[in-house]
Amino acid sequence: MGILDRIKRRLPIVGGSPPPRTPVPLPMARPPVAPVEEADPVSPRGAQPVREYVDSFVKANKVVLFMKGNPGAPSCGFSASASGILRSYGVPFATFDVLSDADVRDGVKDYSNWPTIPQVFIGGEFVGGSDILKQLHESGELKAMLA
C-alpha cells in the first residue's frame, strides 16, 4: 500500500458519483379543488330601497346610531366613542352596522348630507357624528336631547 492509498483512506470522499439513493415516493396528485363561492351577506334591509330603509329606520327609533360594527364590538374608535357615550345614558338606542351593507353606508351619508360614519339621529333628526356627540355630552345638552 502506497502513500496515496493511505491518504485516500483518511480523507473524506469528495467528488465522484454519489452513493445510490433510495427513491422518495412523490405525493399522490390531488384533484383540483373548486373555489368556494362566498355568499353575499344578507343585509337587514332586504330588498327595500336604501333611502326608504334609512328613513323608516330613523323614524321608527327614538335614538339611532349608524356605526361600524356594533356596540359590543365596534370596528373603529369613533364608533366606539359614540356608542359608549350613548350607553352611558342608559337609554335604548338602535344601531345599524354599515359594514354589513355598503349601499346603506353610502345611503345614510346622502340622507344626512354628512360625509362620515358614525352618525347619530335623535327623534328622527340628524345630530352629527362622534365629535358633535362628544361636544353635546360634555356641555350637558345631550342629556336634555335624550330626555
C-alpha positions as CSV (number, residue, x, y, z in Angstrom):
1,M,0.0,0.0,0.0
2,G,1.5,3.2,-1.2
3,I,1.3,6.6,0.4
4,L,-1.6,7.8,-1.9
5,D,-3.7,4.9,-0.8
6,R,-3.2,5.7,2.9
7,I,-4.1,9.4,2.3
8,K,-7.3,8.5,0.4
9,R,-8.4,6.3,3.3
10,R,-8.1,9.2,5.8
11,L,-9.7,11.9,3.7
12,P,-13.4,12.3,3.2
13,I,-14.7,11.3,-0.2
14,V,-15.1,14.3,-2.4
15,G,-16.5,14.2,-5.9
16,G,-17.1,11.0,-7.8
17,S,-20.5,9.5,-8.1
18,P,-22.8,9.9,-5.1
19,P,-23.9,6.8,-3.2
20,P,-27.1,5.3,-4.6
21,R,-30.2,6.9,-3.1
22,T,-33.5,5.3,-2.2
23,P,-36.1,7.0,-4.3
24,V,-38.6,9.1,-2.3
25,P,-42.2,8.5,-3.3
26,L,-43.9,11.6,-4.6
27,P,-47.2,12.6,-3.1
28,M,-50.2,11.5,-4.9
29,A,-51.7,14.1,-7.2
30,R,-54.8,15.6,-5.7
31,P,-57.8,16.5,-7.8
32,P,-58.3,20.2,-8.2
33,V,-60.4,21.9,-5.6
34,A,-63.2,24.0,-6.9
35,P,-63.2,27.5,-5.5
36,V,-65.8,28.1,-2.8
37,E,-68.1,31.0,-3.6
38,E,-68.9,33.0,-0.6
39,A,-72.5,34.1,-0.3
40,D,-73.1,37.8,-0.1
41,P,-74.0,38.8,3.4
42,V,-77.7,39.4,3.7
43,S,-78.5,43.0,4.7
44,P,-81.1,43.6,7.3
45,R,-82.8,46.0,4.8
46,G,-83.5,43.1,2.4
47,A,-84.6,44.4,-1.0
48,Q,-86.0,47.6,0.4
49,P,-84.7,50.7,-1.4
50,V,-81.8,52.3,0.6
51,R,-83.3,55.8,1.2
52,E,-86.7,54.3,2.2
53,Y,-85.0,51.9,4.6
54,V,-82.9,54.6,6.2
55,D,-85.9,56.9,6.6
56,S,-88.1,54.3,8.1
57,F,-85.3,53.1,10.5
58,V,-84.6,56.6,11.7
59,K,-88.3,57.4,12.2
60,A,-89.1,54.1,13.9
61,N,-86.5,54.6,16.7
62,K,-86.0,57.5,19.1
63,V,-82.2,57.2,19.0
64,V,-80.3,55.7,16.1
65,L,-76.6,55.2,15.6
66,F,-75.2,54.2,12.2
67,M,-71.8,52.8,13.1
68,K,-69.0,50.5,12.0
69,G,-69.6,47.3,13.9
70,N,-71.9,47.1,16.9
71,P,-71.8,48.5,20.4
72,G,-70.4,45.2,21.8
73,A,-67.7,45.1,19.1
74,P,-67.2,48.4,17.4
75,S,-64.9,48.4,14.3
76,C,-63.5,51.9,14.7
77,G,-62.6,54.3,17.5
78,F,-65.2,56.9,16.5
79,S,-68.0,54.3,16.6
80,A,-66.7,53.0,20.0
81,S,-66.8,56.6,21.3
82,A,-70.3,57.3,20.0
83,S,-71.8,54.0,21.3
84,G,-70.0,54.5,24.7
85,I,-71.5,58.0,25.1
86,L,-75.0,56.8,24.3
87,R,-74.6,53.7,26.6
88,S,-73.6,56.0,29.5
89,Y,-77.1,57.5,29.5
90,G,-78.8,54.1,29.8
91,V,-81.3,54.9,27.1
92,P,-82.1,52.3,24.5
93,F,-80.8,53.1,21.0
94,A,-81.0,51.3,17.7
95,T,-77.8,50.6,15.7
96,F,-77.0,49.6,12.2
97,D,-73.6,48.2,11.2
98,V,-72.8,50.0,7.9
99,L,-70.1,47.4,7.2
100,S,-72.9,44.9,6.6
101,D,-74.4,46.9,3.7
102,A,-72.3,49.2,1.6
103,D,-75.4,50.7,0.0
104,V,-76.7,51.8,3.4
105,R,-73.3,53.1,4.3
106,D,-73.4,55.4,1.3
107,G,-77.1,56.0,1.6
108,V,-77.1,57.3,5.1
109,K,-74.4,59.8,4.1
110,D,-76.6,61.1,1.3
111,Y,-79.7,61.0,3.6
112,S,-78.0,63.2,6.3
113,N,-75.7,65.1,3.9
114,W,-72.8,64.2,6.3
115,P,-69.7,62.5,4.9
116,T,-68.6,60.3,7.8
117,I,-69.7,57.4,10.0
118,P,-70.8,57.2,12.8
119,Q,-74.0,59.2,12.5
120,V,-76.5,59.8,15.3
121,F,-80.2,60.6,14.9
122,I,-82.4,61.6,17.8
123,G,-86.2,62.0,17.4
124,G,-85.9,61.5,13.6
125,E,-83.4,64.4,13.3
126,F,-79.7,64.2,12.4
127,V,-77.5,65.2,15.3
128,G,-74.0,64.6,13.9
129,G,-71.0,62.4,14.2
130,S,-69.0,61.3,17.2
131,D,-67.2,64.6,17.6
132,I,-70.5,66.5,17.8
133,L,-72.0,63.9,20.1
134,K,-69.0,64.3,22.4
135,Q,-69.4,68.1,22.5
136,L,-73.1,67.8,23.3
137,H,-72.3,65.2,26.0
138,E,-69.6,67.4,27.6
139,S,-71.8,70.5,27.5
140,G,-74.8,68.7,29.0
141,E,-77.0,69.3,26.0
142,L,-77.2,65.6,25.1
143,K,-78.9,64.7,28.3
144,A,-81.8,67.1,27.5
145,M,-82.0,65.8,24.0
146,L,-82.3,62.2,25.2
147,A,-84.9,63.0,27.9
